[in-house]
Amino acid sequence: MKTGKKIGDMSVDELKAELARLKDNLCDLEDLHAYTFGKTTVHIGGEKARNMQAEYDDECREYNDRIAEIEKDLKSKGAL
């Protein structure tokens, strides 16, 4: 998850747009994960499943960390 601008360099409007985008992407990721592991009959090996889970956990952590950073910056600017 790479972005072009640092959080501190973004305007309030850019931060709000980025926050909405990240939350939407995280929701999509969670839905895809739930569907893949809960609602399909796809059979995958244990190692592949562990790798997919680890990748999912890492992506969620990145999204949540970035969301927290943006929310903190918005709060410091009095915009949240």
C-alpha positions in Angstrom: 0.0 0.0 0.0 2.1 2.9 -1.3 0.9 6.5 -1.4 2.5 9.5 -3.0 2.2 12.0 -0.2 3.2 12.0 3.5 0.3 12.4 5.9 1.7 15.7 7.2 1.9 17.2 3.7 -1.8 16.5 3.0 -4.6 19.0 3.3 -7.7 18.2 5.4 -9.7 17.4 2.3 -7.0 15.1 1.0 -6.8 13.4 4.4 -10.5 12.9 4.5 -10.5 11.4 1.0 -7.6 9.2 1.8 -9.3 8.0 5.0 -12.5 7.1 3.1 -10.5 5.3 0.5 -8.5 3.3 3.0 -11.7 2.3 5.0 -13.4 1.2 1.7 -10.3 -0.8 0.7 -10.1 -2.4 4.1 -13.8 -3.3 4.0 -13.3 -4.8 0.5 -10.3 -6.8 1.7 -12.2 -8.1 4.7 -15.2 -9.1 2.5 -12.9 -10.9 0.1 -11.2 -12.8 2.9 -14.5 -13.8 4.5 -15.8 -15.0 1.2 -12.6 -16.9 0.3 -12.4 -18.7 3.7 -16.0 -18.9 4.7 -18.3 -19.2 1.8 -16.4 -21.1 -0.9 -15.7 -24.7 -1.5 -12.2 -24.0 -2.7 -9.8 -26.5 -1.4 -6.4 -25.1 -0.7 -3.4 -26.6 1.1 -2.6 -25.8 4.7 0.6 -23.9 3.8 -1.1 -21.8 1.2 -3.9 -21.1 3.6 -1.4 -20.0 6.3 0.4 -17.8 3.8 -2.9 -16.2 2.7 -3.9 -15.6 6.3 -0.5 -14.0 7.1 -0.7 -11.8 4.0 -4.3 -10.8 5.0 -3.2 -10.0 8.5 -0.3 -7.8 7.2 -2.5 -5.9 4.8 -5.1 -5.3 7.5 -2.5 -4.1 9.9 -1.1 -1.7 7.2 -4.6 -0.3 6.5 -5.4 0.1 10.2 -2.1 1.8 11.0 -2.5 4.2 8.1 -6.1 4.9 9.1 -5.0 5.6 12.7 -2.3 8.0 11.5 -4.7 9.9 9.3 -7.3 10.1 12.1 -4.6 11.4 14.5 -3.5 14.0 12.1 -7.1 15.1 11.4 -7.8 15.3 15.1 -4.7 17.5 15.6 -6.0 19.8 12.8 -9.4 19.9 14.5 -11.1 18.3 11.5 -12.3 15.1 13.1 
